[in-house]
Amino acid sequence: RFDGVPAPRREYVVEVLVEVKEGRVTDARVFNPRPGAAPYEAVALRMARERTYPENFTGGERVKIRVKP
């Protein structure tokens, strides 16, 4: 039902580009920053930097991280 009042967001999906060298995250940045979403993007970046990969993995990937308010 829609009564003219927007529903509050239940979560933000933030796409983060992650660069990995020998299993360690060396760089992480938001793929498509959105106005007003900076606090959620900061949390997503922190989560991306804490990710772990196999020691023999080097490369990059785009990760979708869900952040709840």
Predicted model as a PDB file, atoms N, CA, C, CB and O in Angstrom, pLDDT in the B-factor column:
MODEL        1                                                                  
ATOM      1  N   ARG A   1       0.837  -1.179   0.000  1.00 51.00           N  
ATOM      2  CA  ARG A   1       0.000   0.000   0.000  1.00 51.00           C  
ATOM      3  C   ARG A   1       0.881   1.242   0.000  1.00 51.00           C  
ATOM      4  CB  ARG A   1      -0.952  -0.002   1.211  1.00 51.00           C  
ATOM      5  O   ARG A   1       1.856   1.321   0.748  1.00 51.00           O  
ATOM      6  N   PHE A   2       0.544   2.184  -0.818  1.00 53.00           N  
ATOM      7  CA  PHE A   2       1.308   3.426  -0.908  1.00 53.00           C  
ATOM      8  C   PHE A   2       0.411   4.583  -0.495  1.00 53.00           C  
ATOM      9  CB  PHE A   2       1.866   3.642  -2.348  1.00 53.00           C  
ATOM     10  O   PHE A   2      -0.629   4.825  -1.109  1.00 53.00           O  
ATOM     11  N   ASP A   3       0.817   5.292   0.544  1.00 61.00           N  
ATOM     12  CA  ASP A   3       0.003   6.410   1.031  1.00 61.00           C  
ATOM     13  C   ASP A   3       0.701   7.761   0.826  1.00 61.00           C  
ATOM     14  CB  ASP A   3      -0.321   6.215   2.513  1.00 61.00           C  
ATOM     15  O   ASP A   3       0.350   8.742   1.481  1.00 61.00           O  
ATOM     16  N   GLY A   4       1.676   7.816  -0.070  1.00 58.00           N  
ATOM     17  CA  GLY A   4       2.356   9.071  -0.363  1.00 58.00           C  
ATOM     18  C   GLY A   4       3.604   9.316   0.459  1.00 58.00           C  
ATOM     19  O   GLY A   4       4.363  10.242   0.173  1.00 58.00           O  
ATOM     20  N   VAL A   5       3.828   8.493   1.484  1.00 58.00           N  
ATOM     21  CA  VAL A   5       5.012   8.642   2.334  1.00 58.00           C  
ATOM     22  C   VAL A   5       5.997   7.546   1.950  1.00 58.00           C  
ATOM     23  CB  VAL A   5       4.641   8.565   3.867  1.00 58.00           C  
ATOM     24  O   VAL A   5       5.656   6.364   2.007  1.00 58.00           O  
ATOM     25  N   PRO A   6       7.209   7.916   1.561  1.00 59.00           N  
ATOM     26  CA  PRO A   6       8.165   6.874   1.171  1.00 59.00           C  
ATOM     27  C   PRO A   6       8.544   5.997   2.364  1.00 59.00           C  
ATOM     28  CB  PRO A   6       9.427   7.506   0.564  1.00 59.00           C  
ATOM     29  O   PRO A   6       8.685   6.471   3.492  1.00 59.00           O  
ATOM     30  N   ALA A   7       8.700   4.728   2.084  1.00 60.00           N  
ATOM     31  CA  ALA A   7       9.102   3.782   3.130  1.00 60.00           C  
ATOM     32  C   ALA A   7      10.576   4.003   3.454  1.00 60.00           C  
ATOM     33  CB  ALA A   7       8.848   2.302   2.684  1.00 60.00           C  
ATOM     34  O   ALA A   7      11.356   4.312   2.553  1.00 60.00           O  
ATOM     35  N   PRO A   8      10.975   3.856   4.707  1.00 65.00           N  
ATOM     36  CA  PRO A   8      12.392   4.003   5.053  1.00 65.00           C  
ATOM     37  C   PRO A   8      13.208   2.882   4.417  1.00 65.00           C  
ATOM     38  CB  PRO A   8      12.584   4.004   6.589  1.00 65.00           C  
ATOM     39  O   PRO A   8      12.739   1.753   4.273  1.00 65.00           O  
ATOM     40  N   ARG A   9      14.430   3.218   4.043  1.00 64.00           N  
ATOM     41  CA  ARG A   9      15.306   2.203   3.444  1.00 64.00           C  
ATOM     42  C   ARG A   9      15.682   1.179   4.495  1.00 64.00           C  
ATOM     43  CB  ARG A   9      16.579   2.848   2.835  1.00 64.00           C  
ATOM     44  O   ARG A   9      16.010   1.520   5.631  1.00 64.00           O  
ATOM     45  N   ARG A  10      15.631  -0.060   4.103  1.00 79.00           N  
ATOM     46  CA  ARG A  10      16.007  -1.129   5.019  1.00 79.00           C  
ATOM     47  C   ARG A  10      17.507  -1.433   4.933  1.00 79.00           C  
ATOM     48  CB  ARG A  10      15.196  -2.392   4.717  1.00 79.00           C  
ATOM     49  O   ARG A  10      18.097  -1.951   5.881  1.00 79.00           O  
ATOM     50  N   GLU A  11      18.110  -1.106   3.795  1.00 86.00           N  
ATOM     51  CA  GLU A  11      19.542  -1.315   3.620  1.00 86.00           C  
ATOM     52  C   GLU A  11      20.030  -0.568   2.389  1.00 86.00           C  
ATOM     53  CB  GLU A  11      19.867  -2.814   3.503  1.00 86.00           C  
ATOM     54  O   GLU A  11      19.246  -0.234   1.500  1.00 86.00           O  
ATOM     55  N   TYR A  12      21.314  -0.314   2.346  1.00 89.00           N  
ATOM     56  CA  TYR A  12      21.963   0.250   1.173  1.00 89.00           C  
ATOM     57  C   TYR A  12      22.872  -0.826   0.600  1.00 89.00           C  
ATOM     58  CB  TYR A  12      22.763   1.558   1.523  1.00 89.00           C  
ATOM     59  O   TYR A  12      23.531  -1.555   1.342  1.00 89.00           O  
ATOM     60  N   VAL A  13      22.903  -0.918  -0.702  1.00 93.00           N  
ATOM     61  CA  VAL A  13      23.849  -1.813  -1.366  1.00 93.00           C  
ATOM     62  C   VAL A  13      24.918  -0.924  -1.974  1.00 93.00           C  
ATOM     63  CB  VAL A  13      23.147  -2.724  -2.462  1.00 93.00           C  
ATOM     64  O   VAL A  13      24.642  -0.097  -2.843  1.00 93.00           O  
ATOM     65  N   VAL A  14      26.138  -1.110  -1.503  1.00 95.00           N  
ATOM     66  CA  VAL A  14      27.261  -0.290  -1.951  1.00 95.00           C  
ATOM     67  C   VAL A  14      28.201  -1.183  -2.744  1.00 95.00           C  
ATOM     68  CB  VAL A  14      28.002   0.384  -0.743  1.00 95.00           C  
ATOM     69  O   VAL A  14      28.632  -2.231  -2.264  1.00 95.00           O  
ATOM     70  N   GLU A  15      28.517  -0.755  -3.971  1.00 97.00           N  
ATOM     71  CA  GLU A  15      29.476  -1.504  -4.780  1.00 97.00           C  
ATOM     72  C   GLU A  15      30.866  -0.937  -4.532  1.00 97.00           C  
ATOM     73  CB  GLU A  15      29.109  -1.441  -6.297  1.00 97.00           C  
ATOM     74  O   GLU A  15      31.098   0.264  -4.666  1.00 97.00           O  
ATOM     75  N   VAL A  16      31.784  -1.823  -4.169  1.00 97.00           N  
ATOM     76  CA  VAL A  16      33.144  -1.419  -3.833  1.00 97.00           C  
ATOM     77  C   VAL A  16      34.119  -2.151  -4.750  1.00 97.00           C  
ATOM     78  CB  VAL A  16      33.461  -1.711  -2.337  1.00 97.00           C  
ATOM     79  O   VAL A  16      34.025  -3.365  -4.928  1.00 97.00           O  
ATOM     80  N   LEU A  17      35.051  -1.405  -5.327  1.00 97.00           N  
ATOM     81  CA  LEU A  17      36.131  -2.002  -6.106  1.00 97.00           C  
ATOM     82  C   LEU A  17      37.272  -2.318  -5.153  1.00 97.00           C  
ATOM     83  CB  LEU A  17      36.603  -1.052  -7.262  1.00 97.00           C  
ATOM     84  O   LEU A  17      37.761  -1.441  -4.441  1.00 97.00           O  
ATOM     85  N   VAL A  18      37.690  -3.573  -5.147  1.00 97.00           N  
ATOM     86  CA  VAL A  18      38.721  -4.037  -4.217  1.00 97.00           C  
ATOM     87  C   VAL A  18      39.922  -4.526  -5.014  1.00 97.00           C  
ATOM     88  CB  VAL A  18      38.177  -5.166  -3.290  1.00 97.00           C  
ATOM     89  O   VAL A  18      39.778  -5.324  -5.940  1.00 97.00           O  
ATOM     90  N   GLU A  19      41.097  -4.050  -4.654  1.00 97.00           N  
ATOM     91  CA  GLU A  19      42.351  -4.540  -5.231  1.00 97.00           C  
ATOM     92  C   GLU A  19      43.045  -5.401  -4.182  1.00 97.00           C  
ATOM     93  CB  GLU A  19      43.277  -3.353  -5.695  1.00 97.00           C  
ATOM     94  O   GLU A  19      43.165  -5.011  -3.020  1.00 97.00           O  
ATOM     95  N   VAL A  20      43.502  -6.577  -4.608  1.00 97.00           N  
ATOM     96  CA  VAL A  20      44.103  -7.538  -3.686  1.00 97.00           C  
ATOM     97  C   VAL A  20      45.474  -7.945  -4.204  1.00 97.00           C  
ATOM     98  CB  VAL A  20      43.195  -8.782  -3.508  1.00 97.00           C  
ATOM     99  O   VAL A  20      45.655  -8.192  -5.396  1.00 97.00           O  
ATOM    100  N   LYS A  21      46.434  -8.012  -3.289  1.00 96.00           N  
ATOM    101  CA  LYS A  21      47.769  -8.492  -3.641  1.00 96.00           C  
ATOM    102  C   LYS A  21      48.170  -9.539  -2.612  1.00 96.00           C  
ATOM    103  CB  LYS A  21      48.813  -7.317  -3.695  1.00 96.00           C  
ATOM    104  O   LYS A  21      48.244  -9.259  -1.415  1.00 96.00           O  
ATOM    105  N   GLU A  22      48.427 -10.740  -3.095  1.00 94.00           N  
ATOM    106  CA  GLU A  22      48.835 -11.871  -2.250  1.00 94.00           C  
ATOM    107  C   GLU A  22      47.874 -12.068  -1.077  1.00 94.00           C  
ATOM    108  CB  GLU A  22      50.262 -11.654  -1.724  1.00 94.00           C  
ATOM    109  O   GLU A  22      48.300 -12.307   0.053  1.00 94.00           O  
ATOM    110  N   GLY A  23      46.583 -11.965  -1.358  1.00 94.00           N  
ATOM    111  CA  GLY A  23      45.572 -12.241  -0.345  1.00 94.00           C  
ATOM    112  C   GLY A  23      45.212 -11.084   0.563  1.00 94.00           C  
ATOM    113  O   GLY A  23      44.314 -11.222   1.394  1.00 94.00           O  
ATOM    114  N   ARG A  24      45.875  -9.956   0.435  1.00 95.00           N  
ATOM    115  CA  ARG A  24      45.598  -8.800   1.295  1.00 95.00           C  
ATOM    116  C   ARG A  24      45.012  -7.666   0.472  1.00 95.00           C  
ATOM    117  CB  ARG A  24      46.880  -8.330   2.015  1.00 95.00           C  
ATOM    118  O   ARG A  24      45.475  -7.380  -0.632  1.00 95.00           O  
ATOM    119  N   VAL A  25      43.989  -7.024   1.021  1.00 96.00           N  
ATOM    120  CA  VAL A  25      43.362  -5.894   0.336  1.00 96.00           C  
ATOM    121  C   VAL A  25      44.318  -4.708   0.394  1.00 96.00           C  
ATOM    122  CB  VAL A  25      41.979  -5.532   0.978  1.00 96.00           C  
ATOM    123  O   VAL A  25      44.715  -4.269   1.473  1.00 96.00           O  
ATOM    124  N   THR A  26      44.681  -4.196  -0.778  1.00 96.00           N  
ATOM    125  CA  THR A  26      45.594  -3.063  -0.843  1.00 96.00           C  
ATOM    126  C   THR A  26      44.867  -1.756  -1.134  1.00 96.00           C  
ATOM    127  CB  THR A  26      46.649  -3.308  -1.898  1.00 96.00           C  
ATOM    128  O   THR A  26      45.377  -0.679  -0.826  1.00 96.00           O  
ATOM    129  N   ASP A  27      43.671  -1.846  -1.728  1.00 97.00           N  
ATOM    130  CA  ASP A  27      42.910  -0.636  -2.054  1.00 97.00           C  
ATOM    131  C   ASP A  27      41.435  -0.990  -2.135  1.00 97.00           C  
ATOM    132  CB  ASP A  27      43.398  -0.003  -3.391  1.00 97.00           C  
ATOM    133  O   ASP A  27      41.069  -2.071  -2.594  1.00 97.00           O  
ATOM    134  N   ALA A  28      40.601  -0.076  -1.689  1.00 97.00           N  
ATOM    135  CA  ALA A  28      39.152  -0.240  -1.798  1.00 97.00           C  
ATOM    136  C   ALA A  28      38.548   1.131  -2.030  1.00 97.00           C  
ATOM    137  CB  ALA A  28      38.546  -0.918  -0.519  1.00 97.00           C  
ATOM    138  O   ALA A  28      38.898   2.095  -1.349  1.00 97.00           O  
ATOM    139  N   ARG A  29      37.634   1.218  -2.997  1.00 97.00           N  
ATOM    140  CA  ARG A  29      36.958   2.486  -3.264  1.00 97.00           C  
ATOM    141  C   ARG A  29      35.542   2.214  -3.745  1.00 97.00           C  
ATOM    142  CB  ARG A  29      37.737   3.323  -4.308  1.00 97.00           C  
ATOM    143  O   ARG A  29      35.261   1.167  -4.329  1.00 97.00           O  
ATOM    144  N   VAL A  30      34.660   3.163  -3.494  1.00 97.00           N  
ATOM    145  CA  VAL A  30      33.264   3.033  -3.876  1.00 97.00           C  
ATOM    146  C   VAL A  30      33.162   3.170  -5.387  1.00 97.00           C  
ATOM    147  CB  VAL A  30      32.381   4.091  -3.156  1.00 97.00           C  
ATOM    148  O   VAL A  30      33.720   4.100  -5.968  1.00 97.00           O  
ATOM    149  N   PHE A  31      32.453   2.251  -6.022  1.00 95.00           N  
ATOM    150  CA  PHE A  31      32.327   2.239  -7.479  1.00 95.00           C  
ATOM    151  C   PHE A  31      31.492   3.405  -7.996  1.00 95.00           C  
ATOM    152  CB  PHE A  31      31.714   0.931  -7.937  1.00 95.00           C  
ATOM    153  O   PHE A  31      31.883   4.076  -8.951  1.00 95.00           O  
ATOM    154  N   ASN A  32      30.350   3.648  -7.373  1.00 91.00           N  
ATOM    155  CA  ASN A  32      29.450   4.705  -7.842  1.00 91.00           C  
ATOM    156  C   ASN A  32      28.889   5.446  -6.632  1.00 91.00           C  
ATOM    157  CB  ASN A  32      28.294   4.116  -8.721  1.00 91.00           C  
ATOM    158  O   ASN A  32      27.783   5.138  -6.187  1.00 91.00           O  
ATOM    159  N   PRO A  33      29.630   6.422  -6.086  1.00 93.00           N  
ATOM    160  CA  PRO A  33      29.162   7.117  -4.879  1.00 93.00           C  
ATOM    161  C   PRO A  33      27.836   7.833  -5.116  1.00 93.00           C  
ATOM    162  CB  PRO A  33      30.213   8.122  -4.406  1.00 93.00           C  
ATOM    163  O   PRO A  33      27.587   8.364  -6.198  1.00 93.00           O  
ATOM    164  N   ARG A  34      26.986   7.838  -4.079  1.00 92.00           N  
ATOM    165  CA  ARG A  34      25.678   8.491  -4.164  1.00 92.00           C  
ATOM    166  C   ARG A  34      25.591   9.615  -3.149  1.00 92.00           C  
ATOM    167  CB  ARG A  34      24.541   7.477  -3.938  1.00 92.00           C  
ATOM    168  O   ARG A  34      26.121   9.492  -2.045  1.00 92.00           O  
ATOM    169  N   PRO A  35      24.932  10.707  -3.504  1.00 92.00           N  
ATOM    170  CA  PRO A  35      24.752  11.805  -2.550  1.00 92.00           C  
ATOM    171  C   PRO A  35      23.941  11.350  -1.349  1.00 92.00           C  
ATOM    172  CB  PRO A  35      24.066  12.999  -3.225  1.00 92.00           C  
ATOM    173  O   PRO A  35      22.923  10.676  -1.506  1.00 92.00           O  
ATOM    174  N   GLY A  36      24.381  11.711  -0.157  1.00 88.00           N  
ATOM    175  CA  GLY A  36      23.664  11.364   1.065  1.00 88.00           C  
ATOM    176  C   GLY A  36      23.966   9.989   1.617  1.00 88.00           C  
ATOM    177  O   GLY A  36      23.469   9.631   2.685  1.00 88.00           O  
ATOM    178  N   ALA A  37      24.773   9.209   0.913  1.00 90.00           N  
ATOM    179  CA  ALA A  37      25.058   7.845   1.355  1.00 90.00           C  
ATOM    180  C   ALA A  37      26.465   7.707   1.940  1.00 90.00           C  
ATOM    181  CB  ALA A  37      24.889   6.879   0.194  1.00 90.00           C  
ATOM    182  O   ALA A  37      26.925   6.587   2.158  1.00 90.00           O  
ATOM    183  N   ALA A  38      27.150   8.807   2.195  1.00 93.00           N  
ATOM    184  CA  ALA A  38      28.538   8.756   2.665  1.00 93.00           C  
ATOM    185  C   ALA A  38      28.734   7.913   3.923  1.00 93.00           C  
ATOM    186  CB  ALA A  38      29.026  10.146   2.928  1.00 93.00           C  
ATOM    187  O   ALA A  38      29.708   7.163   3.987  1.00 93.00           O  
ATOM    188  N   PRO A  39      27.854   7.998   4.933  1.00 93.00           N  
ATOM    189  CA  PRO A  39      28.075   7.157   6.118  1.00 93.00           C  
ATOM    190  C   PRO A  39      28.001   5.657   5.804  1.00 93.00           C  
ATOM    191  CB  PRO A  39      27.051   7.500   7.189  1.00 93.00           C  
ATOM    192  O   PRO A  39      28.762   4.862   6.356  1.00 93.00           O  
ATOM    193  N   TYR A  40      27.086   5.286   4.921  1.00 93.00           N  
ATOM    194  CA  TYR A  40      26.951   3.877   4.550  1.00 93.00           C  
ATOM    195  C   TYR A  40      28.133   3.428   3.706  1.00 93.00           C  
ATOM    196  CB  TYR A  40      25.640   3.641   3.791  1.00 93.00           C  
ATOM    197  O   TYR A  40      28.616   2.304   3.846  1.00 93.00           O  
ATOM    198  N   GLU A  41      28.591   4.304   2.839  1.00 95.00           N  
ATOM    199  CA  GLU A  41      29.744   3.979   2.013  1.00 95.00           C  
ATOM    200  C   GLU A  41      31.004   3.828   2.852  1.00 95.00           C  
ATOM    201  CB  GLU A  41      29.948   5.047   0.954  1.00 95.00           C  
ATOM    202  O   GLU A  41      31.850   2.987   2.546  1.00 95.00           O  
ATOM    203  N   ALA A  42      31.143   4.626   3.901  1.00 96.00           N  
ATOM    204  CA  ALA A  42      32.301   4.508   4.795  1.00 96.00           C  
ATOM    205  C   ALA A  42      32.297   3.162   5.502  1.00 96.00           C  
ATOM    206  CB  ALA A  42      32.310   5.648   5.829  1.00 96.00           C  
ATOM    207  O   ALA A  42      33.345   2.534   5.652  1.00 96.00           O  
ATOM    208  N   VAL A  43      31.129   2.719   5.933  1.00 96.00           N  
ATOM    209  CA  VAL A  43      31.025   1.404   6.580  1.00 96.00           C  
ATOM    210  C   VAL A  43      31.358   0.302   5.577  1.00 96.00           C  
ATOM    211  CB  VAL A  43      29.602   1.188   7.166  1.00 96.00           C  
ATOM    212  O   VAL A  43      32.066  -0.650   5.909  1.00 96.00           O  
ATOM    213  N   ALA A  44      30.850   0.430   4.357  1.00 96.00           N  
ATOM    214  CA  ALA A  44      31.118  -0.575   3.324  1.00 96.00           C  
ATOM    215  C   ALA A  44      32.611  -0.642   3.000  1.00 96.00           C  
ATOM    216  CB  ALA A  44      30.314  -0.263   2.050  1.00 96.00           C  
ATOM    217  O   ALA A  44      33.153  -1.731   2.810  1.00 96.00           O  
ATOM    218  N   LEU A  45      33.272   0.503   2.936  1.00 97.00           N  
ATOM    219  CA  LEU A  45      34.717   0.510   2.678  1.00 97.00           C  
ATOM    220  C   LEU A  45      35.479  -0.187   3.797  1.00 97.00           C  
ATOM    221  CB  LEU A  45      35.228   1.948   2.517  1.00 97.00           C  
ATOM    222  O   LEU A  45      36.406  -0.954   3.540  1.00 97.00           O  
ATOM    223  N   ARG A  46      35.086   0.080   5.035  1.00 97.00           N  
ATOM    224  CA  ARG A  46      35.750  -0.585   6.156  1.00 97.00           C  
ATOM    225  C   ARG A  46      35.552  -2.096   6.072  1.00 97.00           C  
ATOM    226  CB  ARG A  46      35.216  -0.048   7.500  1.00 97.00           C  
ATOM    227  O   ARG A  46      36.491  -2.860   6.293  1.00 97.00           O  
ATOM    228  N   MET A  47      34.340  -2.524   5.754  1.00 96.00           N  
ATOM    229  CA  MET A  47      34.057  -3.956   5.630  1.00 96.00           C  
ATOM    230  C   MET A  47      34.866  -4.577   4.493  1.00 96.00           C  
ATOM    231  CB  MET A  47      32.554  -4.188   5.397  1.00 96.00           C  
ATOM    232  O   MET A  47      35.363  -5.696   4.621  1.00 96.00           O  
ATOM    233  N   ALA A  48      34.999  -3.855   3.385  1.00 97.00           N  
ATOM    234  CA  ALA A  48      35.753  -4.368   2.241  1.00 97.00           C  
ATOM    235  C   ALA A  48      37.234  -4.513   2.584  1.00 97.00           C  
ATOM    236  CB  ALA A  48      35.580  -3.444   1.026  1.00 97.00           C  
ATOM    237  O   ALA A  48      37.878  -5.479   2.175  1.00 97.00           O  
ATOM    238  N   ARG A  49      37.770  -3.554   3.334  1.00 96.00           N  
ATOM    239  CA  ARG A  49      39.195  -3.619   3.697  1.00 96.00           C  
ATOM    240  C   ARG A  49      39.490  -4.750   4.673  1.00 96.00           C  
ATOM    241  CB  ARG A  49      39.642  -2.296   4.305  1.00 96.00           C  
ATOM    242  O   ARG A  49      40.629  -5.207   4.767  1.00 96.00           O  
ATOM    243  N   GLU A  50      38.480  -5.202   5.395  1.00 96.00           N  
ATOM    244  CA  GLU A  50      38.658  -6.288   6.360  1.00 96.00           C  
ATOM    245  C   GLU A  50      38.503  -7.673   5.731  1.00 96.00           C  
ATOM    246  CB  GLU A  50      37.667  -6.134   7.491  1.00 96.00           C  
ATOM    247  O   GLU A  50      38.752  -8.680   6.393  1.00 96.00           O  
ATOM    248  N   ARG A  51      38.098  -7.733   4.474  1.00 94.00           N  
ATOM    249  CA  ARG A  51      37.912  -9.031   3.809  1.00 94.00           C  
ATOM    250  C   ARG A  51      39.239  -9.775   3.702  1.00 94.00           C  
ATOM    251  CB  ARG A  51      37.297  -8.839   2.406  1.00 94.00           C  
ATOM    252  O   ARG A  51      40.310  -9.171   3.646  1.00 94.00           O  
ATOM    253  N   THR A  52      39.138 -11.087   3.676  1.00 92.00           N  
ATOM    254  CA  THR A  52      40.336 -11.905   3.491  1.00 92.00           C  
ATOM    255  C   THR A  52      40.171 -12.740   2.230  1.00 92.00           C  
ATOM    256  CB  THR A  52      40.596 -12.816   4.728  1.00 92.00           C  
ATOM    257  O   THR A  52      39.061 -13.117   1.855  1.00 92.00           O  
ATOM    258  N   TYR A  53      41.285 -13.016   1.593  1.00 94.00           N  
ATOM    259  CA  TYR A  53      41.330 -13.792   0.364  1.00 94.00           C  
ATOM    260  C   TYR A  53      42.404 -14.860   0.514  1.00 94.00           C  
ATOM    261  CB  TYR A  53      41.607 -12.882  -0.872  1.00 94.00           C  
ATOM    262  O   TYR A  53      43.253 -14.759   1.399  1.00 94.00           O  
ATOM    263  N   PRO A  54      42.379 -15.875  -0.331  1.00 94.00           N  
ATOM    264  CA  PRO A  54      43.460 -16.867  -0.287  1.00 94.00           C  
ATOM    265  C   PRO A  54      44.814 -16.188  -0.537  1.00 94.00           C  
ATOM    266  CB  PRO A  54      43.214 -17.991  -1.337  1.00 94.00           C  
ATOM    267  O   PRO A  54      44.901 -15.218  -1.290  1.00 94.00           O  
ATOM    268  N   GLU A  55      45.856 -16.705   0.098  1.00 93.00           N  
ATOM    269  CA  GLU A  55      47.181 -16.078   0.009  1.00 93.00           C  
ATOM    270  C   GLU A  55      47.709 -15.979  -1.410  1.00 93.00           C  
ATOM    271  CB  GLU A  55      48.160 -16.844   0.841  1.00 93.00           C  
ATOM    272  O   GLU A  55      48.503 -15.087  -1.710  1.00 93.00           O  
ATOM    273  N   ASN A  56      47.285 -16.875  -2.285  1.00 94.00           N  
ATOM    274  CA  ASN A  56      47.808 -16.857  -3.653  1.00 94.00           C  
ATOM    275  C   ASN A  56      46.955 -16.000  -4.592  1.00 94.00           C  
ATOM    276  CB  ASN A  56      47.894 -18.277  -4.192  1.00 94.00           C  
ATOM    277  O   ASN A  56      47.202 -15.989  -5.798  1.00 94.00           O  
ATOM    278  N   PHE A  57      45.958 -15.283  -4.065  1.00 94.00           N  
ATOM    279  CA  PHE A  57      45.083 -14.460  -4.904  1.00 94.00           C  
ATOM    280  C   PHE A  57      45.647 -13.054  -5.056  1.00 94.00           C  
ATOM    281  CB  PHE A  57      43.667 -14.400  -4.312  1.00 94.00           C  
ATOM    282  O   PHE A  57      45.944 -12.378  -4.071  1.00 94.00           O  
ATOM    283  N   THR A  58      45.786 -12.632  -6.292  1.00 95.00           N  
ATOM    284  CA  THR A  58      46.170 -11.255  -6.611  1.00 95.00           C  
ATOM    285  C   THR A  58      45.274 -10.806  -7.753  1.00 95.00           C  
ATOM    286  CB  THR A  58      47.707 -11.137  -6.995  1.00 95.00           C  
ATOM    287  O   THR A  58      45.115 -11.516  -8.745  1.00 95.00           O  
ATOM    288  N   GLY A  59      44.691  -9.628  -7.608  1.00 96.00           N  
ATOM    289  CA  GLY A  59      43.802  -9.119  -8.647  1.00 96.00           C  
ATOM    290  C   GLY A  59      42.788  -8.170  -8.051  1.00 96.00           C  
ATOM    291  O   GLY A  59      43.017  -7.579  -6.996  1.00 96.00           O  
ATOM    292  N   GLY A  60      41.678  -8.031  -8.725  1.00 95.00           N  
ATOM    293  CA  GLY A  60      40.648  -7.132  -8.251  1.00 95.00           C  
ATOM    294  C   GLY A  60      39.272  -7.713  -8.490  1.00 95.00           C  
ATOM    295  O   GLY A  60      39.095  -8.637  -9.284  1.00 95.00           O  
ATOM    296  N   GLU A  61      38.308  -7.157  -7.793  1.00 95.00           N  
ATOM    297  CA  GLU A  61      36.931  -7.561  -7.997  1.00 95.00           C  
ATOM    298  C   GLU A  61      36.004  -6.461  -7.515  1.00 95.00           C  
ATOM    299  CB  GLU A  61      36.632  -8.883  -7.272  1.00 95.00           C  
ATOM    300  O   GLU A  61      36.392  -5.594  -6.731  1.00 95.00           O  
ATOM    301  N   ARG A  62      34.775  -6.513  -7.997  1.00 96.00           N  
ATOM    302  CA  ARG A  62      33.742  -5.579  -7.560  1.00 96.00           C  
ATOM    303  C   ARG A  62      32.850  -6.350  -6.596  1.00 96.00           C  
ATOM    304  CB  ARG A  62      32.916  -4.986  -8.782  1.00 96.00           C  
ATOM    305  O   ARG A  62      32.296  -7.393  -6.940  1.00 96.00           O  
ATOM    306  N   VAL A  63      32.722  -5.819  -5.384  1.00 96.00           N  
ATOM    307  CA  VAL A  63      31.979  -6.488  -4.317  1.00 96.00           C  
ATOM    308  C   VAL A  63      30.755  -5.658  -3.974  1.00 96.00           C  
ATOM    309  CB  VAL A  63      32.868  -6.705  -3.059  1.00 96.00           C  
ATOM    310  O   VAL A  63      30.845  -4.437  -3.839  1.00 96.00           O  
ATOM    311  N   LYS A  64      29.606  -6.320  -3.834  1.00 96.00           N  
ATOM    312  CA  LYS A  64      28.393  -5.638  -3.371  1.00 96.00           C  
ATOM    313  C   LYS A  64      28.264  -5.900  -1.881  1.00 96.00           C  
ATOM    314  CB  LYS A  64      27.112  -6.128  -4.149  1.00 96.00           C  
ATOM    315  O   LYS A  64      28.191  -7.049  -1.446  1.00 96.00           O  
ATOM    316  N   ILE A  65      28.236  -4.834  -1.109  1.00 96.00           N  
ATOM    317  CA  ILE A  65      28.160  -4.943   0.345  1.00 96.00           C  
ATOM    318  C   ILE A  65      26.861  -4.290   0.799  1.00 96.00           C  
ATOM    319  CB  ILE A  65      29.400  -4.277   1.037  1.00 96.00           C  
ATOM    320  O   ILE A  65      26.561  -3.151   0.443  1.00 96.00           O  
ATOM    321  N   ARG A  66      26.105  -5.030   1.585  1.00 94.00           N  
ATOM    322  CA  ARG A  66      24.832  -4.525   2.118  1.00 94.00           C  
ATOM    323  C   ARG A  66      25.072  -3.903   3.484  1.00 94.00           C  
ATOM    324  CB  ARG A  66      23.770  -5.663   2.214  1.00 94.00           C  
ATOM    325  O   ARG A  66      25.648  -4.528   4.374  1.00 94.00           O  
ATOM    326  N   VAL A  67      24.622  -2.660   3.638  1.00 93.00           N  
ATOM    327  CA  VAL A  67      24.798  -1.935   4.890  1.00 93.00           C  
ATOM    328  C   VAL A  67      23.409  -1.544   5.381  1.00 93.00           C  
ATOM    329  CB  VAL A  67      25.727  -0.671   4.710  1.00 93.00           C  
ATOM    330  O   VAL A  67      22.638  -0.913   4.659  1.00 93.00           O  
ATOM    331  N   LYS A  68      23.102  -1.924   6.611  1.00 88.00           N  
ATOM    332  CA  LYS A  68      21.801  -1.579   7.182  1.00 88.00           C  
ATOM    333  C   LYS A  68      21.947  -0.362   8.088  1.00 88.00           C  
ATOM    334  CB  LYS A  68      21.206  -2.776   7.968  1.00 88.00           C  
ATOM    335  O   LYS A  68      22.929  -0.235   8.820  1.00 88.00           O  
ATOM    336  N   PRO A  69      20.949   0.540   8.031  1.00 79.00           N  
ATOM    337  CA  PRO A  69      21.010   1.739   8.891  1.00 79.00           C  
ATOM    338  C   PRO A  69      20.963   1.402  10.360  1.00 79.00           C  
ATOM    339  CB  PRO A  69      19.875   2.679   8.564  1.00 79.00           C  
ATOM    340  O   PRO A  69      21.005   2.300  11.201  1.00 79.00           O  
TER     341      PRO A  69                                                      
ENDMDL                                                                          
END                                                                             
